[in-house]
Every structure is written in C-alpha cells, then in structure tokens.
C-alpha cells in the first residue's frame, strides 16, 4: 500500500473542503491499494447522512473526468436536493452530467446517483441546447 498525507482542506478536484464533511477513506484505481489514490470518500457529519465518492480518471476520450457518487447510509435513494447540494460542494460551477445509459450498459450497485464532470473541458463537452422562445431563454 502506498502511503501519503491526505489534504483535508480541499476536495479531490481542488475545491475547498465542505464544512461538516470529513474524508473517511481513499479510493484506489480498480480497487488496487498498491496504486496511488485517485479519489476520496466523504461523509456529511451534520444533518441527514450523505456519503460521496469522488474520483478522477482519464477516460478513453483522453480527457480527465471527475466522477461523483452520492448515497445515503440508510440505503434510501438520494433526493434531488441531495444531488444539488453535492454538485455545488464537489463540482462547483462546472458543467456536469447525470447519465441514463441503455439497458445493456446500465450498472446498479445500490441506491446511488452519479454525476460526471469533464475537468479537461470546464465549460462542458455537450453542444449548447438553449434557445430563445417567446423572448425567454430555454434549456
């Protein structure tokens, strides 16, 4: 196992560590503790419990992606408000995506929600879909 000092003052993606959240574990690439960590597991210590897995990896597109998993310790599905809170704290004002894959690509490891953010392209990788309708901007 590779040992190194964990910086508790910031998230894996470099944002300030959220108040009342604590790192409870490290994430290793493909579960291999002989490799350097690629992320952290956080837990909210105040209010209802939330757990966040935060890791980064260069994907086959050659870009660095931040992956955020959100779960509750009581095994219930996180709510929209939980996902939005985690997005603000761990992704910030970067564009991110929740993915709904086809059935053959779907993986379910429990009641967990996921967000993806391309750190190599902080303004996003998708085309801009907004348009003006009746004088109002719609997305």
LORO-441583 format. One record per residue: residue number from 1; chain; x, y, z of N, C-alpha, C in turn. Coordinates in steps of 0.001 Angstrom, whole numbers, plus 500000, padded with zeros to 6 digits. Each point is the difference from the previous one (the first is absolute). Example, Ala and Ser with C-alpha at 12.3 -4.5 7.8 and 13.67 -1.06 7.14 Angstrom:
# LORO-441583
- 1,A,513190,494310,507800,499110,501190,500000,500900,501200,500000
- 2,A,499650,501050,499280,500820,501190,500060,499230,501090,500730
This chain:
# LORO-441583
- 1,A,500848,498818,500000,499152,501182,500000,500890,501240,500000
- 2,A,499654,500955,499167,500739,501259,499932,499433,500941,501050
- 3,A,500842,500564,500816,499568,500945,501026,500301,501424,499544
- 4,A,499096,500898,500243,500238,501408,499777,499067,500788,500889
- 5,A,500330,501252,500192,499190,500838,500879,498771,500509,499239
- 6,A,498856,499886,500631,498745,500459,499402,499792,501464,500336
- 7,A,499666,500791,499000,499696,501414,500210,498510,500123,500299
- 8,A,499664,500238,501250,498605,500110,500429,499406,501389,499744
- 9,A,500799,500909,499430,499528,501367,499792,499320,500209,498653
- 10,A,500075,498983,499118,499378,500166,498688,499483,498663,499493
- 11,A,499064,500095,499043,499462,498811,499361,501042,499461,499023
- 12,A,499745,498816,499474,500927,499405,499040,500156,500881,498766
- 13,A,498929,500690,499609,500058,500867,498815,500541,501389,500303
- 14,A,500364,500259,501268,500652,501259,500343,499117,501061,500619
- 15,A,498715,499738,500171,499120,500976,500651,500235,499967,501510
- 16,A,499666,501071,500710,500156,499976,501467,499171,498869,500612
- 17,A,500552,499336,501004,499271,498925,500682,498712,500563,500581
- 18,A,498881,499328,499770,498733,500509,500534,499962,499894,501520
- 19,A,499359,500984,500628,499848,499982,501452,499161,498810,500421
- 20,A,500332,499419,501119,499261,498883,500594,500062,498720,499174
- 21,A,500952,499904,499090,500257,498781,499253,501412,499539,500359
- 22,A,500210,498686,500049,501308,499459,500331,500363,498875,499045
- 23,A,501274,499918,499665,500500,498888,499194,500019,498767,500891
- 24,A,499380,498931,499527,499980,498766,500795,500810,498878,499356
- 25,A,500408,500178,498726,500767,498949,499345,500584,500547,498708
- 26,A,500888,499231,499406,500560,500335,498702,499468,499056,498944
- 27,A,500081,500421,498755,499592,499172,498875,501258,499694,499199
- 28,A,500156,498742,499639,501162,499557,499235,499544,499544,498624
- 29,A,500833,500209,498974,499587,499582,498656,499748,498501,499944
- 30,A,498823,499635,499544,499593,498601,499849,500171,499207,501297
- 31,A,499826,500688,501168,500072,499341,501298,501387,499514,500379
- 32,A,501037,500592,499425,501374,499537,500237,500729,500948,500937
- 33,A,500101,499654,501299,500682,500879,500954,501502,500105,499775
- 34,A,500565,499211,499079,501414,500140,499668,500231,501143,499010
- 35,A,498920,500620,499521,500075,501148,499087,499669,501282,500762
- 36,A,500467,501151,499510,499631,501263,500663,498493,500228,499975
- 37,A,499509,500668,501023,498561,500289,500077,499550,500821,498798
- 38,A,498721,499812,499630,499413,500782,498912,498778,500770,500488
- 39,A,499746,499977,501325,498856,500725,500530,499814,499782,501485
- 40,A,498903,500561,500496,499658,499925,501422,498545,499593,500176
- 41,A,499710,499450,501177,498625,499767,500434,499741,500984,501133
- 42,A,498945,500789,499857,499625,501012,500987,498691,499596,500665
- 43,A,499805,500466,501224,498721,499806,500670,499604,501294,500688
- 44,A,498721,500355,499817,499472,501186,500680,499697,499614,501437
- 45,A,500503,500798,500937,499902,499677,501411,498876,500744,500715
- 46,A,499337,500933,499327,498921,500793,500593,498773,499862,499103
- 47,A,498813,499940,500604,498781,499807,499217,499867,498546,499602
- 48,A,499145,499714,499000,499867,498607,499590,501255,499563,499244
- 49,A,500365,498773,500221,501269,499487,499501,500011,499867,498484
- 50,A,501074,500479,499392,500268,499791,498581,501436,499522,499882
- 51,A,500238,499142,499040,501349,499537,499719,500305,500321,498542
- 52,A,501202,500515,499746,500422,500386,498658,501311,499289,499671
- 53,A,500019,499335,498866,501228,499466,499424,500403,500981,498913
- 54,A,501224,500452,500060,500506,500996,499059,501300,499471,499419
- 55,A,500035,499771,498691,501233,499504,499392,500176,500594,498614
- 56,A,501216,499925,499491,500308,500496,498663,500731,498908,499230
- 57,A,499798,500042,498681,500675,499034,499142,500033,500555,498582
- 58,A,501090,499743,499311,500042,500314,498574,499269,498870,499287
- 59,A,498954,500373,499290,499144,499024,499313,500506,499761,498572
- 60,A,499420,499042,499275,500456,499706,498637,499963,501192,499044
- 61,A,499224,501045,500319,499990,501195,499144,501241,500867,500220
- 62,A,500885,499584,500941,501230,500743,500283,499804,501168,500945
- 63,A,498790,500166,500521,499694,501125,500879,499909,499537,501450
- 64,A,500325,500925,500901,499908,499728,501431,498575,500253,500467
- 65,A,499373,498960,500559,498619,500075,500465,499936,499864,501510
- 66,A,499194,500858,500623,499667,499910,501415,498693,499224,500111
- 67,A,499993,498986,500853,498807,499190,500229,499589,500174,501452
- 68,A,498734,500301,500217,499449,500170,501343,498857,499006,500171
- 69,A,500077,499181,501055,498908,499096,500372,499413,500500,501299
- 70,A,498670,500004,500103,499300,500483,501193,499096,498891,500519
- 71,A,500133,499698,501289,499141,498984,500602,499650,500407,501424
- 72,A,499019,499298,500537,499604,500182,501399,500354,498740,500766
- 73,A,500362,500148,501253,500369,498838,500802,498806,499099,500299
- 74,A,498775,500564,499944,498814,499191,500280,499515,499245,498763
- 75,A,500788,500002,498940,499719,499265,498759,498844,500567,499183
- 76,A,499457,501159,500413,498950,500645,499207,500644,500788,498869
- 77,A,499224,500222,498950,500491,500751,498855,500171,501470,500380
- 78,A,501142,500616,499677,500148,501437,500241,498943,500777,499226
- 79,A,499620,501136,500530,499003,500861,499372,500685,501036,499106
- 80,A,499201,500697,499183,500525,501049,499122,500783,501028,500812
- 81,A,499482,500392,501153,500670,501001,500837,501368,499504,500460
- 82,A,500117,498706,500300,501294,499420,500379,500987,500111,498840
- 83,A,499547,499653,498806,500851,500048,498817,500441,501433,499710
- 84,A,499094,500937,500130,500328,501410,499755,500988,500516,501040
- 85,A,499842,499634,501259,500936,500400,501055,501394,499473,499690
- 86,A,500070,498729,499669,501291,499371,499705,500626,500626,498759
- 87,A,499192,500277,498986,500531,500647,498791,500671,501326,500331
- 88,A,499337,500818,500799,500560,501305,500361,501304,499860,500779
- 89,A,500056,499029,500924,501161,499855,500871,501184,499309,499337
- 90,A,499749,499031,499139,501080,499176,499464,500310,500258,498527
- 91,A,499091,500647,499264,500239,500320,498595,500089,501507,499795
- 92,A,499265,500753,500794,500029,501456,499875,499195,500460,498811
- 93,A,500498,501033,499321,499273,500606,498890,500431,499422,498659
- 94,A,500471,498772,500002,500363,499339,498753,498773,499254,499453
- 95,A,499975,499823,498693,498917,499219,499405,500191,498535,500364
- 96,A,498903,499334,500331,500078,498579,500331,498764,499305,499453
- 97,A,500050,498660,500026,498968,499214,499341,499560,498838,500871
- 98,A,498716,499709,499964,499458,498770,500546,499627,499164,498778
- 99,A,500447,498745,499973,499879,499173,498812,498948,498918,500201
- 100,A,499191,499798,498981,499018,498933,499984,500367,499067,498841
- 101,A,500813,498966,500270,500469,499133,498918,498914,499043,499516
- 102,A,500286,499376,498870,499107,498956,499503,500052,498806,500948
- 103,A,499014,499129,499909,499891,498870,500921,501261,499127,500007
- 104,A,500585,499743,498840,501172,499126,499963,501252,500639,500621
- 105,A,500018,501307,500154,501138,500679,500634,499703,500420,501433
- 106,A,498805,499745,500472,499590,500444,501327,500649,499146,501086
- 107,A,500541,500663,501019,500587,499331,501163,499338,500592,501231
- 108,A,499484,499156,500889,499375,500485,501224,500637,499288,501185
- 109,A,500697,500767,500818,500645,499451,501188,499280,500441,501262
- 110,A,498721,500310,499888,499233,500470,501141,499353,501328,499678
- 111,A,499451,500620,501005,499320,501282,499825,501025,501134,500026
- 112,A,500661,500161,498870,501074,500975,499852,499717,500845,498762
- 113,A,500217,501302,500105,499901,500889,498845,501408,500453,499630
- 114,A,500205,500278,498707,501334,500343,499505,499963,501288,499202
- 115,A,501077,500763,500107,500220,501172,499168,501384,499875,499372
- 116,A,500129,500510,498780,501265,499987,499273,500317,501414,499543
- 117,A,501265,500379,500153,500453,501337,499595,501330,499850,499281
- 118,A,500109,500539,498799,501247,499945,499246,500904,501142,500467
- 119,A,501028,499652,500797,500913,501025,500510,500878,500571,498894
- 120,A,500191,499254,498924,500786,500493,498862,499234,501046,499200
- 121,A,498675,500004,500141,499127,500938,499276,499022,500621,500995
- 122,A,500461,500948,500845,499135,500518,501069,498713,500673,499517
- 123,A,499942,500419,498747,498768,500597,499472,499069,498963,499407
- 124,A,500384,498731,500065,499145,498929,499531,500433,499425,498671
- 125,A,499523,498797,499718,500324,499322,498744,498770,499818,499113
- 126,A,498830,500256,500521,498777,499867,499215,499719,501282,499233
- 127,A,499269,499896,498875,499598,501227,499318,499059,500803,500893
- 128,A,499919,501275,499745,499085,500842,500765,498609,499882,499389
- 129,A,499047,499588,500836,498650,499726,499530,499024,501157,500252
- 130,A,500458,501023,500719,499070,501074,500321,499618,500769,498732
- 131,A,498807,500571,500062,499514,500811,498875,498965,500975,500530
- 132,A,499775,501036,499215,499009,501009,500362,498628,499557,499494
- 133,A,499032,500081,500914,498606,499727,499622,499140,501068,500657
- 134,A,499265,500737,499207,499128,501068,500504,500777,500970,500891
- 135,A,501241,500305,499596,500802,500969,500747,500642,499463,501265
- 136,A,499855,498699,500302,500592,499406,501192,501005,498923,499599
- 137,A,501078,499901,500762,501011,498978,499764,499538,498689,500590
- 138,A,499959,498942,499186,499577,498664,500444,501147,499028,499801
- 139,A,500107,499080,500926,501001,498934,499871,499275,498693,499857
